[in-house]
Amino acid sequence: MNKTQWYKDAVIYQIYPRSFCDSNGDGIGDIRGIISKLDYVKSLGVDAVWLSPCYKSPNDDNGYDISDYRDIMDEFGTLDDWKEMIAGMHERGIKLIMDLVVNHSSDEHRWFAESKAGNPEYRDYYIWKKGRGKDGRKPPNNWVSRFGGSAWSYDEASGEHYLHLFTKKQPDLNWDNPKVRQEVADLVTFWLDLGVDGFRCDVITYISKVEGYPSAKGGGDAMFTHGPNIHAYLNELYRRTFSKYDCMTVGEAAGVTTDEALLYTGEGREELDTVFQFEQFEINAFFRVVPRKFNLVKTKEVFARWQNDLHGKGWNSLYIENHDQPRIVSQWGSESFRKESAKLWATALYFQQGTPYIYQGQEIGMTNIEFRGENDHADVMAKTVLSLVKKYVPFLKRFALKKLALRSRDNGRTPMQWNAKENAGFTTGTPWYRVNPNYKTINVEEALGDENSILNYIRKMLTIRKGNQVVKFGTYKDLCPADKQLYVYEREYNGDKLLAVCNCSDKETDYKLQITDDKFGEFKNLILSNYNKPGYDEYLKPWECRVYSNK
């Protein structure tokens, strides 16, 4: 078997199945709905689909709590439906990347049921510890769940606590147990044998915990992120599974540095192919989670570091939206200049080196939804945060609601807007979550009919990008890193150059391109612009972007 690194030439489209397309009117997106839209997906010019979890799940965290790794969620369809879907993708030249969620399972998985019951064969599949205090009811340490509150839950029957870095219904698997690692390898092989082309590895940097489970500053982050055996475990999984197929892997790696990323993805490391880092979002928030005003200078610095530190050593993942992030137009762009800012950020990102990811709805410029109160939140993270605020700091409830409206994961999970008909064409029934009211003007049907739409712009951009050796191999240089309004960078490979010029502002800039001077004189060919009258004007309009070539 020859591993081809096909992901370096691919564009990947993420589908969040619950919100993509409902085929049977129950209000929930499903696999047959995806099948009905495969021609649309192909028309975008993408090469692969990353499908968020579709396995059996009680849906405490929208599918990221898996109760059976080898079957499909009833709401989404059957395994036969899934097989029809992947066959349809492959017929169209589209590869399929599945989510691999193996830091934790659902508490309704058979393994946890046996473990909780005290079955010695399964007890060590999960992490059980004696608590503190005379009665042992205090958590074993101060580790905090990613969703807030203690990362431990007490079990009355056994008198021990089990670890869950997410919700109580998502107990962490014990990767120190060789049997667990073999179970994971077996289920990975199961899906690869069914034709899957790769995996997005959910919170994979959490799978190894520090021995002894000590308390630590910051709620224990350092005790379970990039743990002592992480690289050994991933290398073992690679040798058992990934090495035997022409597949790709991308690891979700919150908090990872460029040096750490190279330990996971460096050529010859035999662990993962790429990672998703979160730094561009974390620097635009207080304590990594509370949104604050977008900082272009810091964001450019993050992009430059990842481009330069990984160049020739690793490979970047290029994304600004997914199921865990708000919509980019509302977060970094301008809803007043929705089309222009959506096109600008696609341009600024996708002419960098790496594999582009496009999240469903990003291609039509979907926006955040308006939240009218706490009952509008469906996401378990938002609900958990609000419950903790109301319990411990109720005077901050209004502040929390304001910030959650900007940051809530629900923003990226509103149903896909297909047309201006009822429920945006997503379902004939009652949608599982609110459709954004702006669907009548922002939808796929409208975008397909507008030659200047975001969708058609992205199609054109991907055509220009595909096979471009400067984009794939070129160096990266930020030409105005300290500018608070402009993002201008140059790519170069064997004398061929590209120049991306972006005005990240609602205001026209008086910055003079001066194409005729020594700095820009070689860039004579304008290959892409998000305004109808592109050229060599001295001024950039609000949210205007241009890409030039020296050939």
C-alpha positions in Angstrom: 0.0 0.0 0.0 1.3 3.4 -1.0 0.4 6.4 1.2 0.1 9.3 -1.2 -0.5 12.4 1.1 -3.5 13.2 -1.0 -4.7 15.6 1.6 -2.0 18.1 0.6 -3.9 18.7 -2.7 -7.4 18.4 -1.2 -10.1 20.8 -0.2 -12.4 19.4 2.6 -16.0 20.3 3.2 -17.4 19.7 6.7 -20.9 18.4 7.1 -22.7 18.6 10.5 -25.4 16.0 9.7 -28.0 17.1 12.2 -28.2 20.5 10.5 -27.4 19.7 6.9 -30.6 18.3 5.2 -33.6 16.4 6.5 -35.0 13.8 4.1 -38.0 12.4 6.1 -39.6 15.5 7.8 -38.7 14.7 11.4 -36.8 18.0 11.7 -33.4 16.3 12.0 -30.8 16.2 9.2 -29.9 12.7 8.2 -27.7 10.5 5.9 -30.3 10.3 3.1 -30.5 14.1 3.2 -26.7 14.2 2.6 -27.1 11.7 -0.3 -29.6 14.1 -1.9 -27.0 16.9 -1.8 -23.9 15.1 -3.1 -24.0 16.7 -6.5 -24.1 20.1 -4.8 -21.1 19.2 -2.6 -19.2 18.0 -5.7 -20.1 21.2 -7.5 -18.2 23.3 -4.9 -14.9 21.9 -6.1 -14.1 20.0 -3.0 -12.3 16.7 -2.8 -13.4 15.3 0.5 -16.1 15.5 3.2 -15.4 15.6 6.9 -18.6 14.1 8.5 -19.2 15.0 12.1 -20.3 12.1 14.3 -23.1 10.0 13.0 -22.6 6.9 15.3 -25.2 5.7 17.8 -25.5 8.2 20.6 -28.0 9.4 23.2 -27.0 12.9 22.1 -26.0 14.5 25.3 -23.3 16.4 23.3 -24.8 16.1 19.8 -23.2 12.8 18.9 -19.8 13.3 20.6 -21.0 10.8 23.2 -21.0 7.5 21.4 -22.8 4.4 22.6 -21.9 2.1 19.7 -18.9 2.8 17.5 -19.9 0.4 14.8 -23.5 1.6 14.0 -25.4 4.7 12.9 -27.6 6.9 15.0 -31.2 6.0 14.6 -32.2 9.6 13.8 -29.6 9.7 11.0 -30.5 6.4 9.3 -28.9 2.9 9.0 -25.5 1.5 8.2 -26.9 0.6 4.8 -27.8 4.3 4.3 -24.2 5.2 5.3 -22.8 2.6 2.8 -24.9 4.1 0.0 -23.7 7.6 1.0 -20.0 6.7 0.9 -20.5 4.8 -2.4 -22.1 8.0 -3.8 -19.2 10.1 -2.6 -16.6 7.8 -4.1 -18.5 7.7 -7.4 -18.1 11.5 -7.5 -14.5 11.4 -6.5 -15.2 12.6 -3.0 -13.3 11.0 -0.1 -14.9 10.6 3.4 -13.3 11.6 6.7 -15.1 10.4 9.8 -14.9 11.7 13.3 -12.9 9.5 15.7 -14.1 10.2 19.2 -12.1 8.0 21.5 -10.9 10.1 24.4 -14.3 9.3 25.9 -17.5 7.3 25.1 -21.1 7.7 26.2 -22.0 6.4 29.7 -24.6 4.4 27.8 -21.9 2.4 25.9 -21.8 -1.3 26.9 -18.2 -0.9 28.1 -19.2 1.7 30.7 -22.3 -0.2 31.8 -20.0 -3.2 32.5 -17.4 -1.0 34.1 -19.8 0.7 36.4 -21.3 -2.7 37.4 -17.9 -3.8 38.5 -17.2 -6.3 35.8 -13.4 -6.9 36.3 -12.9 -7.3 32.5 -14.2 -3.7 31.9 -13.6 -1.8 35.2 -10.2 -0.5 33.9 -11.7 0.6 30.6 -12.4 3.8 32.4 -10.7 5.9 35.0 -12.0 5.3 38.6 -10.5 6.8 41.7 -11.2 7.1 45.4 -12.3 10.5 46.5 -11.0 12.8 49.2 -12.4 13.6 52.6 -13.7 11.2 55.3 -16.5 10.0 53.2 -14.6 10.0 49.9 -17.2 12.1 48.2 -14.9 15.0 47.4 -13.3 14.7 43.9 -9.9 13.0 43.7 -8.3 16.2 42.4 -9.2 19.7 41.2 -9.5 18.9 37.5 -12.1 20.9 35.8 -14.4 19.7 33.0 -14.0 21.5 29.6 -17.7 22.5 30.1 -17.2 23.7 33.6 -17.5 22.1 37.1 -15.6 19.2 38.4 -14.3 16.6 35.9 -15.3 13.8 38.3 -18.6 12.2 39.2 -19.3 10.1 42.2 -20.8 6.6 41.9 -22.8 5.6 45.0 -22.6 1.8 44.3 -18.8 1.6 44.2 -17.9 4.6 46.3 -15.5 5.8 43.6 -15.4 8.7 41.1 -15.0 8.4 37.4 -13.3 11.0 35.2 -15.1 12.9 32.5 -13.3 15.8 30.9 -16.6 16.8 29.3 -20.1 16.1 30.5 -21.0 13.5 33.1 -22.4 11.3 30.3 -19.0 11.3 28.6 -16.6 9.2 30.7 -13.0 9.2 29.7 -11.6 6.0 28.4 -8.4 4.7 30.1 -5.8 4.6 27.3 -3.2 3.2 29.8 -5.2 -0.1 29.5 -3.8 -2.0 26.5 -7.2 -3.6 25.9 -8.7 -0.1 25.3 -6.0 0.7 22.8 -6.7 -2.5 21.0 -10.5 -1.8 21.0 -9.8 1.6 19.4 -7.5 0.0 16.8 -10.2 -2.5 16.0 -13.0 0.0 15.5 -10.7 2.2 13.3 -9.9 -0.8 11.2 -13.7 -1.6 10.9 -14.4 1.8 9.3 -11.3 1.8 7.1 -12.3 -1.6 5.8 -15.7 -0.1 4.9 -13.9 2.5 2.7 -13.4 5.5 5.0 -10.5 7.7 3.8 -9.4 9.3 7.0 -10.3 10.5 10.5 -10.7 13.8 12.4 -9.5 12.8 15.8 -11.6 14.5 18.5 -9.7 16.1 21.5 -6.9 13.6 20.8 -4.3 15.5 22.8 -6.2 14.5 26.0 -6.0 10.7 25.8 -2.9 10.4 28.0 -3.1 11.6 31.7 -0.3 12.2 34.1 0.3 9.2 36.4 -1.1 9.7 39.9 -3.7 12.2 38.7 -2.4 15.1 40.8 -4.1 18.4 41.3 -2.6 21.3 39.4 -3.0 25.0 38.7 -5.5 26.0 36.0 -7.9 23.1 36.7 -5.5 20.4 35.7 -4.9 21.3 32.0 -1.2 20.4 32.1 -2.1 17.0 33.6 -4.1 15.7 30.7 -3.0 17.7 27.7 0.0 16.3 25.7 0.3 13.6 28.4 3.4 11.4 29.0 2.4 8.6 26.7 0.5 10.5 24.0 3.1 10.0 21.3 3.7 6.3 22.1 -0.1 5.7 22.0 -0.5 7.5 18.7 2.5 5.8 17.1 1.0 2.5 18.2 -2.3 3.3 16.6 -0.6 4.5 13.5 1.3 1.2 13.1 -1.7 -0.9 13.8 -4.1 1.0 11.5 -3.4 4.2 9.6 -0.1 2.9 8.2 -2.0 0.1 6.3 -4.3 2.4 4.4 -4.0 5.5 2.1 -5.8 7.6 4.6 -5.3 10.9 6.4 -5.7 12.0 10.0 -6.2 15.5 11.5 -6.1 15.8 15.2 -8.1 18.4 17.2 -5.3 19.9 19.4 -6.5 22.8 21.5 -3.6 24.8 23.0 -1.0 23.1 20.8 2.2 25.2 19.9 4.0 24.9 16.6 6.8 22.9 18.2 4.2 20.5 19.7 2.4 20.2 16.4 5.6 19.0 14.7 5.9 16.3 17.3 2.4 15.0 16.3 2.7 15.6 12.5 6.4 15.9 11.5 7.4 13.9 8.5 8.5 10.5 9.7 6.9 10.8 13.1 4.2 8.2 12.2 1.5 9.7 14.4 -0.9 12.1 12.7 -0.8 13.9 9.4 -2.1 17.3 10.5 -3.7 19.1 13.5 -6.4 21.7 14.1 -4.9 24.5 16.3 -7.1 27.1 18.0 -4.7 29.9 18.6 -6.2 32.3 16.1 -9.4 32.1 18.1 -7.9 31.9 21.6 -5.9 35.2 21.1 -9.2 36.9 20.3 -10.7 36.0 23.7 -10.2 36.5 27.4 -9.1 33.3 29.1 -9.4 31.6 25.7 -13.2 31.5 25.8 -14.7 35.0 26.5 -15.0 36.9 23.2 -13.4 40.3 22.8 -12.9 42.7 20.0 -11.1 41.1 17.0 -7.3 41.9 16.9 -6.0 41.7 13.4 -2.3 42.3 14.4 -2.3 39.3 16.8 -4.2 37.2 14.3 -1.7 37.9 11.6 1.1 37.0 13.9 -0.5 33.6 14.6 -0.9 32.9 10.9 2.7 33.9 10.2 4.1 31.7 12.9 2.2 28.6 11.8 3.0 29.2 8.2 6.7 29.7 8.8 7.3 27.2 11.6 5.7 24.3 9.8 7.0 25.2 6.3 8.9 22.2 5.0 8.4 20.2 8.2 4.7 19.8 8.7 1.4 20.7 7.2 -1.3 23.2 8.2 -5.0 22.9 8.4 -6.7 26.1 7.1 -10.1 26.8 8.8 -12.0 29.6 10.3 -15.4 28.0 10.8 -16.6 24.6 12.1 -19.3 23.2 14.3 -17.6 24.6 17.5 -17.1 28.1 16.2 -19.4 31.1 15.5 -19.8 32.3 11.9 -16.8 34.2 10.6 -18.8 37.0 9.1 -20.2 37.8 12.5 -17.0 37.1 14.4 -14.2 38.6 12.3 -16.1 40.2 9.4 -19.0 42.6 9.0 -22.6 41.7 8.5 -23.0 45.1 6.8 -20.4 44.0 4.3 -21.4 40.3 4.5 -20.4 39.2 1.0 -17.3 41.2 0.9 -16.0 40.2 4.3 -16.8 36.5 3.8 -14.9 36.6 0.5 -12.0 38.4 2.1 -11.5 35.9 4.9 -11.7 33.0 2.4 -9.1 34.6 0.3 -6.8 35.6 3.2 -6.9 32.0 4.6 -7.0 29.8 1.6 -4.0 31.2 -0.3 -1.8 30.1 2.7 -0.1 26.8 2.7 -2.2 23.9 4.0 -5.4 22.0 3.5 -8.5 24.2 3.3 -11.6 23.2 5.3 -15.0 24.8 4.4 -17.8 24.4 6.9 -21.4 24.0 5.6 -23.0 27.4 5.1 -19.7 29.2 5.1 -19.8 29.2 1.3 -23.0 31.3 1.3 -22.0 33.6 4.2 -24.3 32.3 6.9 -24.3 34.5 10.0 -24.7 34.1 13.8 -28.3 33.9 15.0 -29.9 36.3 17.4 -30.3 35.0 21.0 -33.3 36.4 22.9 -32.7 34.5 26.2 -31.2 31.5 27.9 -33.9 29.2 26.5 -32.6 29.8 23.0 -29.4 27.9 23.8 -29.5 24.2 22.9 -25.7 23.4 23.2 -24.7 21.5 26.4 -21.7 23.7 26.8 -23.8 26.9 26.9 -26.3 25.3 29.2 -23.6 24.2 31.6 -22.0 27.6 31.7 -25.3 29.3 32.4 -26.2 26.9 35.1 -22.8 27.5 36.9 -23.2 31.3 36.5 -26.7 31.2 38.0 -25.5 29.0 40.9 -22.3 30.8 41.8 -22.3 34.3 40.3 -25.9 35.1 39.4 -25.1 38.8 39.1 -23.0 37.9 36.0 -25.9 36.2 34.2 -26.6 39.2 31.9 -22.9 39.4 31.0 -22.7 35.7 30.4 -25.7 35.7 28.1 -24.2 38.6 26.1 -20.9 36.8 25.6 -22.6 33.4 24.9 -24.6 35.1 22.2 -21.3 35.8 20.4 -19.5 32.6 21.2 -22.2 29.9 21.5 -21.6 26.8 19.4 -25.3 27.0 18.5 -24.3 29.8 16.1 -22.6 27.3 13.8 -25.3 24.6 14.2 -28.4 26.4 12.8 -29.9 24.4 9.9 -28.4 24.8 6.5 -30.2 27.5 4.4 -31.0 25.9 1.1 -33.7 28.2 -0.3 -36.3 30.8 0.7 -39.1 28.3 1.3 -40.4 27.4 4.8 -37.6 26.3 7.2 -35.0 27.3 4.5 -35.7 24.0 2.7 -34.0 22.1 5.4 -37.0 20.2 6.5 -40.7 19.8 5.9 -41.3 19.3 9.6 -40.3 21.2 12.7 -36.5 21.8 12.7 -34.6 20.5 15.7 -33.1 23.9 16.2 -34.1 27.4 15.0 -33.5 28.4 11.4 -31.8 31.8 11.1 -34.6 34.2 10.0 -32.3 35.7 7.4 -32.7 32.5 5.3 -35.0 34.2 2.9 -32.1 36.3 1.5 -29.1 34.1 2.5 -29.5 30.7 0.9 -27.9 28.3 -1.6 -30.6 28.8 -4.3 -30.0 32.6 -4.2 -26.2 32.1 -4.3 -26.3 29.8 -7.3 -28.2 32.4 -9.3 -25.9 35.3 -8.4 -22.6 35.3 -10.4 -21.1 37.6 -7.7 -22.2 35.4 -4.8 -19.8 34.1 -2.1 -20.4 30.6 -3.3 -19.4 31.4 -6.9 -16.4 33.4 -5.7 -15.2 30.4 -3.6 -15.6 28.1 -6.6 -13.5 30.4 -8.7 -10.9 30.8 -5.9 -10.6 27.0 -5.5 -10.1 26.6 -9.2 -7.2 29.2 -9.1 -5.7 27.5 -6.0 -5.9 24.0 -7.3 -2.5 22.8 -8.6 -0.9 26.1 -7.9 2.7 25.3 -6.9 3.2 28.6 -5.1 0.2 28.0 -2.9 1.3 24.4 -2.1 5.0 24.9 -1.6 5.8 28.6 -1.4 7.3 30.6 1.5 5.2 33.1 3.4 6.0 36.7 4.3 3.7 39.2 6.0 4.5 42.6 4.4 2.7 44.8 7.0 2.5 42.8 10.3 1.9 45.9 12.5 -0.9 47.4 10.4 -4.3 47.3 12.2 -6.4 47.4 9.1 -4.4 45.7 6.3 -3.4 42.1 5.8 -0.8 41.8 3.0 1.3 38.7 2.5 3.5 37.3 -0.2 4.1 33.7 -1.3 7.1 32.6 -3.4 8.2 29.4 -5.0 11.0 29.1 -7.5 10.7 32.7 -8.6 6.9 32.5 -9.0 5.0 34.8 -6.6 1.6 35.6 -5.3 0.5 38.7 -3.4 -2.7 38.8 -1.2 -3.9 42.3 -0.3 -6.8 42.5 2.2 -8.5 45.5 3.8 -10.0 44.0 7.0 -12.1 47.1 7.8 -15.5 48.8 7.1 -13.4 51.9 6.1 -11.7 52.6 2.8 -7.9 52.7 3.3 -5.6 55.3 1.9 -2.8 52.8 1.8 -1.3 53.2 -1.6 -0.5 49.9 -3.4 1.9 51.7 -5.7 2.0 48.8 -8.1 4.7 50.6 -10.1 7.3 50.9 -7.3 9.9 48.4 -6.5 7.8 46.7 -3.8 4.9 45.8 -5.9 6.1 46.4 -9.5 6.5 42.8 -10.3 2.9 41.9 -9.5 1.4 42.8 -12.9 -1.4 40.2 -13.1 -4.6 40.5 -10.9 -6.0 37.0 -10.7 -8.8 37.5 -8.1 -10.8 40.3 -6.5 -14.0 40.5 -4.5 -15.2 43.7 -6.1 -16.6 44.1 -9.6 -14.1 46.7 -10.7 -10.8 45.3 -9.7 -7.5 46.8 -10.8 -4.5 48.7 -9.5 -6.4 51.5 -7.6 -4.4 53.2 -5.0 -7.2 52.7 -2.5 -8.9 49.6 -1.1 -12.6 49.7 -0.6 -14.2 48.4 2.6 -13.4 44.7 3.0 -11.8 44.6 -0.4 -9.2 41.9 -1.2 -7.1 41.2 -4.3 -4.6 38.5 -5.3 -1.9 39.3 -7.7 0.6 37.1 -9.5 4.0 38.1 -11.0 3.3 35.9 -14.0 
